[in-house]
Amino acid sequence: MTCGFRAAAVTIAFWLVPLALRVFAGGLGCNEEVWVVHLVPAALLAYRWGVRGALAAALVTIVTISAASLSMKDAGDLPVMGLIVGVALFTGLLFERKQNKEAELCETVNELEQLVITDPLTGVYNRRYLFERLQAEVARGRRYNIPVSVVMLDLDGFKAYNDKYGHLAGDVLLQNVAKAIRKALRQEDVVVRYGGDEFAVILTGADARSAMITAERLRNTVKSTGVSMSLGVVTYPQDGTTAEELLRRADCYLLAAKAAGKDRVYALQG
């Protein structure tokens, strides 16, 4: 707040001091060149607030110089006024252009970052993002003593589906499965295409019981796409204390669900 008042006081001084010198000390040799000092606050306002700042600076400059010219009945100050207004507007336009370029650059960077962590077919996150995010969630769970669960999902008979209907139909099926999974989860949960027809889900803050309920809901929801899936469920910290342990055990439980007859959920508690 103090810095803001100080900056405002300095800006006002840059405007009023030339006015006082021109009006009250004109006989001492303070000619129209004294208005050049107005370039400082005009440029600063234009650089900080763009065209809006430039217009405000131009308005103040026009009012002060016009008032001085009228009081002194001297039109010699008007060319300097035009120069200051022109500089302010030019600086404002430069600032707007700089801001637009920075915004475009930030948007491009964000898009590239999103592409790096997104599966192009299904639109969910990819395997690279899974490990980074799970590490972060495990660290948060350790810090705040909260559970984190992971569900590993694999479609049953996807190869046979591809062989029967073709790879394009298989791609459409994967897209539909991804949509069904996202629809069945909370907004804060993370959906990942682990590879091929295998998906993984990070359930933030979910204990083992909640994870099992969610996994059963996922299994039933995915059936609406015309295919069944097997699921393995693990929870931090009882099934593992690192991201690597959780993923490895979730994969083992997924294989156990497959071996037990498919279309089921498998977890440590049975």
C-alpha positions as a Python dict, from the first residue, in 0.01 Angstrom:
ca = {
    (1, 'M'): (0, 0, 0),
    (2, 'T'): (282, 240, 91),
    (3, 'C'): (460, 168, -239),
    (4, 'G'): (137, 240, -424),
    (5, 'F'): (93, 578, -255),
    (6, 'R'): (457, 662, -318),
    (7, 'A'): (428, 577, -687),
    (8, 'A'): (108, 781, -715),
    (9, 'A'): (272, 1079, -542),
    (10, 'V'): (573, 1066, -774),
    (11, 'T'): (348, 1043, -1081),
    (12, 'I'): (137, 1341, -970),
    (13, 'A'): (455, 1538, -898),
    (14, 'F'): (584, 1474, -1249),
    (15, 'W'): (262, 1628, -1381),
    (16, 'L'): (219, 1920, -1142),
    (17, 'V'): (579, 2043, -1112),
    (18, 'P'): (610, 2132, -1484),
    (19, 'L'): (269, 2304, -1463),
    (20, 'A'): (382, 2515, -1168),
    (21, 'L'): (715, 2598, -1329),
    (22, 'R'): (555, 2694, -1657),
    (23, 'V'): (278, 2908, -1508),
    (24, 'F'): (454, 3069, -1213),
    (25, 'A'): (815, 3070, -1328),
    (26, 'G'): (780, 3136, -1696),
    (27, 'G'): (977, 3455, -1659),
    (28, 'L'): (1269, 3262, -1518),
    (29, 'G'): (1330, 3084, -1845),
    (30, 'C'): (1098, 2786, -1795),
    (31, 'N'): (972, 2755, -2150),
    (32, 'E'): (749, 2494, -2314),
    (33, 'E'): (1036, 2241, -2302),
    (34, 'V'): (956, 2187, -1936),
    (35, 'W'): (654, 1980, -2042),
    (36, 'V'): (890, 1707, -2162),
    (37, 'V'): (892, 1590, -1799),
    (38, 'H'): (535, 1469, -1865),
    (39, 'L'): (683, 1197, -2084),
    (40, 'V'): (789, 1005, -1772),
    (41, 'P'): (447, 949, -1607),
    (42, 'A'): (280, 920, -1948),
    (43, 'A'): (514, 641, -2055),
    (44, 'L'): (489, 467, -1715),
    (45, 'L'): (110, 467, -1715),
    (46, 'A'): (100, 348, -2074),
    (47, 'Y'): (348, 67, -2006),
    (48, 'R'): (164, -47, -1696),
    (49, 'W'): (-197, -31, -1818),
    (50, 'G'): (-162, -28, -2193),
    (51, 'V'): (-393, 182, -2406),
    (52, 'R'): (-613, 264, -2105),
    (53, 'G'): (-315, 407, -1920),
    (54, 'A'): (-206, 592, -2233),
    (55, 'L'): (-549, 752, -2271),
    (56, 'A'): (-552, 853, -1904),
    (57, 'A'): (-204, 1003, -1938),
    (58, 'A'): (-302, 1182, -2259),
    (59, 'L'): (-612, 1327, -2092),
    (60, 'V'): (-417, 1461, -1794),
    (61, 'T'): (-151, 1606, -2023),
    (62, 'I'): (-409, 1774, -2247),
    (63, 'V'): (-589, 1926, -1947),
    (64, 'T'): (-276, 2056, -1774),
    (65, 'I'): (-103, 2195, -2083),
    (66, 'S'): (-426, 2342, -2220),
    (67, 'A'): (-494, 2512, -1886),
    (68, 'A'): (-141, 2655, -1882),
    (69, 'S'): (-170, 2774, -2241),
    (70, 'L'): (-501, 2947, -2173),
    (71, 'S'): (-376, 3115, -1857),
    (72, 'M'): (-61, 3237, -2031),
    (73, 'K'): (-233, 3301, -2366),
    (74, 'D'): (51, 3114, -2535),
    (75, 'A'): (-12, 2844, -2796),
    (76, 'G'): (355, 2746, -2812),
    (77, 'D'): (296, 2460, -2566),
    (78, 'L'): (53, 2275, -2792),
    (79, 'P'): (316, 2101, -3015),
    (80, 'V'): (480, 1959, -2702),
    (81, 'M'): (140, 1838, -2586),
    (82, 'G'): (96, 1654, -2914),
    (83, 'L'): (437, 1492, -2874),
    (84, 'I'): (359, 1370, -2522),
    (85, 'V'): (19, 1234, -2622),
    (86, 'G'): (174, 1056, -2920),
    (87, 'V'): (447, 896, -2707),
    (88, 'A'): (191, 783, -2449),
    (89, 'L'): (-32, 621, -2710),
    (90, 'F'): (263, 458, -2887),
    (91, 'T'): (390, 314, -2557),
    (92, 'G'): (42, 189, -2473),
    (93, 'L'): (13, 10, -2806),
    (94, 'L'): (357, -146, -2757),
    (95, 'F'): (251, -268, -2413),
    (96, 'E'): (-73, -418, -2550),
    (97, 'R'): (124, -596, -2822),
    (98, 'K'): (373, -728, -2562),
    (99, 'Q'): (90, -853, -2340),
    (100, 'N'): (-81, -1026, -2632),
    (101, 'K'): (241, -1196, -2740),
    (102, 'E'): (307, -1315, -2384),
    (103, 'A'): (-48, -1448, -2354),
    (104, 'E'): (-13, -1634, -2686),
    (105, 'L'): (319, -1779, -2575),
    (106, 'C'): (177, -1895, -2241),
    (107, 'E'): (-120, -2053, -2417),
    (108, 'T'): (110, -2234, -2661),
    (109, 'V'): (330, -2362, -2378),
    (110, 'N'): (25, -2484, -2186),
    (111, 'E'): (-107, -2662, -2494),
    (112, 'L'): (228, -2831, -2552),
    (113, 'E'): (251, -2937, -2187),
    (114, 'Q'): (-99, -3082, -2210),
    (115, 'L'): (-13, -3270, -2530),
    (116, 'V'): (290, -3427, -2362),
    (117, 'I'): (78, -3580, -2084),
    (118, 'T'): (-238, -3664, -2283),
    (119, 'D'): (-323, -3981, -2472),
    (120, 'P'): (-419, -3866, -2824),
    (121, 'L'): (-677, -4141, -2883),
    (122, 'T'): (-885, -4128, -2566),
    (123, 'G'): (-812, -3778, -2435),
    (124, 'V'): (-724, -3903, -2087),
    (125, 'Y'): (-380, -3874, -1931),
    (126, 'N'): (-98, -4099, -2049),
    (127, 'R'): (138, -4334, -1869),
    (128, 'R'): (407, -4070, -1828),
    (129, 'Y'): (172, -3851, -1626),
    (130, 'L'): (52, -4143, -1414),
    (131, 'F'): (382, -4206, -1243),
    (132, 'E'): (452, -3837, -1175),
    (133, 'R'): (103, -3776, -1037),
    (134, 'L'): (98, -4092, -827),
    (135, 'Q'): (432, -4000, -672),
    (136, 'A'): (289, -3662, -578),
    (137, 'E'): (-28, -3816, -433),
    (138, 'V'): (169, -4069, -228),
    (139, 'A'): (387, -3789, -93),
    (140, 'R'): (75, -3593, 0),
    (141, 'G'): (-78, -3901, 162),
    (142, 'R'): (237, -3953, 367),
    (143, 'R'): (248, -3589, 473),
    (144, 'Y'): (-117, -3561, 575),
    (145, 'N'): (-178, -3925, 669),
    (146, 'I'): (-452, -3979, 410),
    (147, 'P'): (-508, -4284, 187),
    (148, 'V'): (-460, -4300, -189),
    (149, 'S'): (-599, -4580, -403),
    (150, 'V'): (-516, -4703, -750),
    (151, 'V'): (-741, -4909, -975),
    (152, 'M'): (-588, -5093, -1269),
    (153, 'L'): (-840, -5187, -1540),
    (154, 'D'): (-805, -5409, -1845),
    (155, 'L'): (-1069, -5491, -2106),
    (156, 'D'): (-1166, -5856, -2137),
    (157, 'G'): (-1130, -6005, -2486),
    (158, 'F'): (-1016, -5685, -2653),
    (159, 'K'): (-790, -5869, -2898),
    (160, 'A'): (-1080, -6084, -3012),
    (161, 'Y'): (-1292, -5769, -3050),
    (162, 'N'): (-1022, -5613, -3268),
    (163, 'D'): (-990, -5927, -3478),
    (164, 'K'): (-1365, -5943, -3530),
    (165, 'Y'): (-1454, -5576, -3591),
    (166, 'G'): (-1122, -5419, -3693),
    (167, 'H'): (-882, -5175, -3532),
    (168, 'L'): (-1092, -4868, -3609),
    (169, 'A'): (-1382, -5018, -3418),
    (170, 'G'): (-1137, -5104, -3140),
    (171, 'D'): (-1027, -4741, -3123),
    (172, 'V'): (-1389, -4627, -3094),
    (173, 'L'): (-1444, -4880, -2817),
    (174, 'L'): (-1143, -4747, -2624),
    (175, 'Q'): (-1276, -4393, -2659),
    (176, 'N'): (-1616, -4499, -2529),
    (177, 'V'): (-1460, -4687, -2239),
    (178, 'A'): (-1253, -4381, -2144),
    (179, 'K'): (-1567, -4165, -2146),
    (180, 'A'): (-1753, -4419, -1934),
    (181, 'I'): (-1471, -4433, -1680),
    (182, 'R'): (-1455, -4054, -1647),
    (183, 'K'): (-1832, -4035, -1613),
    (184, 'A'): (-1826, -4278, -1319),
    (185, 'L'): (-1558, -4092, -1123),
    (186, 'R'): (-1524, -3776, -921),
    (187, 'Q'): (-1377, -3468, -1083),
    (188, 'E'): (-1060, -3490, -871),
    (189, 'D'): (-986, -3851, -970),
    (190, 'V'): (-725, -3912, -1240),
    (191, 'V'): (-786, -4137, -1541),
    (192, 'V'): (-488, -4270, -1735),
    (193, 'R'): (-449, -4490, -2039),
    (194, 'Y'): (-178, -4721, -1914),
    (195, 'G'): (-121, -4886, -2249),
    (196, 'G'): (-319, -5077, -2512),
    (197, 'D'): (-655, -5163, -2360),
    (198, 'E'): (-536, -5108, -2004),
    (199, 'F'): (-636, -4806, -1794),
    (200, 'A'): (-542, -4686, -1448),
    (201, 'V'): (-727, -4460, -1208),
    (202, 'I'): (-588, -4265, -911),
    (203, 'L'): (-855, -4219, -644),
    (204, 'T'): (-734, -3931, -430),
    (205, 'G'): (-819, -3963, -61),
    (206, 'A'): (-1003, -4295, -111),
    (207, 'D'): (-952, -4576, 139),
    (208, 'A'): (-968, -4945, 48),
    (209, 'R'): (-1344, -4977, 103),
    (210, 'S'): (-1426, -4669, -104),
    (211, 'A'): (-1189, -4786, -376),
    (212, 'M'): (-1363, -5125, -398),
    (213, 'I'): (-1704, -4958, -426),
    (214, 'T'): (-1573, -4729, -700),
    (215, 'A'): (-1412, -5022, -882),
    (216, 'E'): (-1740, -5214, -885),
    (217, 'R'): (-1915, -4904, -1017),
    (218, 'L'): (-1655, -4877, -1291),
    (219, 'R'): (-1697, -5242, -1384),
    (220, 'N'): (-2074, -5205, -1417),
    (221, 'T'): (-2050, -4871, -1600),
    (222, 'V'): (-1805, -5001, -1859),
    (223, 'K'): (-2042, -5288, -1939),
    (224, 'S'): (-2269, -5029, -2102),
    (225, 'T'): (-2009, -5000, -2380),
    (226, 'G'): (-2058, -5367, -2468),
    (227, 'V'): (-1742, -5507, -2308),
    (228, 'S'): (-1643, -5633, -1964),
    (229, 'M'): (-1323, -5560, -1775),
    (230, 'S'): (-1111, -5696, -1494),
    (231, 'L'): (-984, -5469, -1220),
    (232, 'G'): (-711, -5472, -954),
    (233, 'V'): (-734, -5237, -656),
    (234, 'V'): (-457, -5122, -421),
    (235, 'T'): (-445, -4861, -146),
    (236, 'Y'): (-164, -4664, 15),
    (237, 'P'): (-18, -4748, 263),
    (238, 'Q'): (-134, -5108, 321),
    (239, 'D'): (-57, -5229, -33),
    (240, 'G'): (259, -5024, -84),
    (241, 'T'): (434, -4711, 31),
    (242, 'T'): (575, -4595, -304),
    (243, 'A'): (428, -4532, -647),
    (244, 'E'): (629, -4821, -790),
    (245, 'E'): (500, -5067, -530),
    (246, 'L'): (139, -4962, -579),
    (247, 'L'): (152, -4994, -957),
    (248, 'R'): (331, -5326, -945),
    (249, 'R'): (83, -5473, -696),
    (250, 'A'): (-218, -5330, -882),
    (251, 'D'): (-95, -5505, -1195),
    (252, 'C'): (-59, -5832, -1002),
    (253, 'Y'): (-414, -5800, -867),
    (254, 'L'): (-539, -5730, -1218),
    (255, 'L'): (-378, -6052, -1340),
    (256, 'A'): (-536, -6232, -1046),
    (257, 'A'): (-878, -6102, -1150),
    (258, 'K'): (-815, -6229, -1502),
    (259, 'A'): (-707, -6567, -1373),
    (260, 'A'): (-1015, -6592, -1150),
    (261, 'G'): (-1250, -6571, -1448),
    (262, 'K'): (-1240, -6207, -1565),
    (263, 'D'): (-1517, -5945, -1526),
    (264, 'R'): (-1440, -5895, -1158),
    (265, 'V'): (-1258, -5679, -905),
    (266, 'Y'): (-964, -5817, -709),
    (267, 'A'): (-805, -5665, -401),
    (268, 'L'): (-600, -5789, -104),
    (269, 'Q'): (-904, -5836, 117),
    (270, 'G'): (-1042, -6086, -127),
}
